[in-house]
Structures are given as structure tokens and as C-alpha cells.
Amino acid sequence: MWMQILIIVSLLGQANPPPPIDRRHPDDAPEDVRLPNGKLQRDAILNDDYEKSLKDARELARLSDELKTSLENEGKNVLSLQMLKKTEEIEKLAKRIRDRLKRY
């Protein structure tokens, strides 16, 4: 009986091994990668993400203005397919911007 319990306990311990411990020291971080033009790759990525976010924010503002105008003009009992498409595009743009901002 005790032997069976020991076997079960040992099998359970092998089924879920603990995650490996990260023993790297913070000073062992890889050096920043430089592009052929001498700039840091990280800075280039951040700048590109910033430009994309600005472009998406402009588009987001334009779409939200169009949606507001459509809602005001069409009345409270009208729901067009165009308005639904605009709301979906607004959601996609907002998510893209949020995801870019959460990376860093």
C-alpha cells in the first residue's frame, strides 16, 4: 500500500516539472543592435511605431467624425451597414494603436 502511494507521488512529481530558473544576470543583456547607418535598431522601430500610430490616430479621428455625422443625419431608428463597418474599423485601429503602445 505504501509502495503504491510512493509510486503515485513520484509519478505526479514527474508529470509537472518546475519551470527552469533564469539565472542570467541583468548585466548579461545582449548589446543593442545597430543598423548599417549607425542608428540603434530599437530607436528605428520605436520611430516607425510612432509614425504608424500617428497615421492610425488620424484615421481613427476621421472615421469617428464620419460616424458621428452619419448618426446625426440618419436619425435614431436607422442603422446602416456603413455605420457598422465604420465601428469595426474604429475598433481595429484602436486595438492596433493600443498593441503598439503596450509593446514598450
C-alpha angles and dihedrals in degrees: 000000000000089000091056091050091050091050092049092048092049091049092050090052091053094048095065110031115189116261115264116266116242104229097176117127117231088241089062092070113132117261119258112271115238125211122229089262090059098251122125114261091223091056091049091051092048091050092049092049090049092053092047092049091051091050092048091047091053090050090046091054092048093050093046091051090050091049091050091050092048092050092049094047101042099049135231098292098052125087113175129195089239091060091051091050090050092051090050091050090048090053092049093050093047091049092049091051092046092049092051091050093048093056093077 
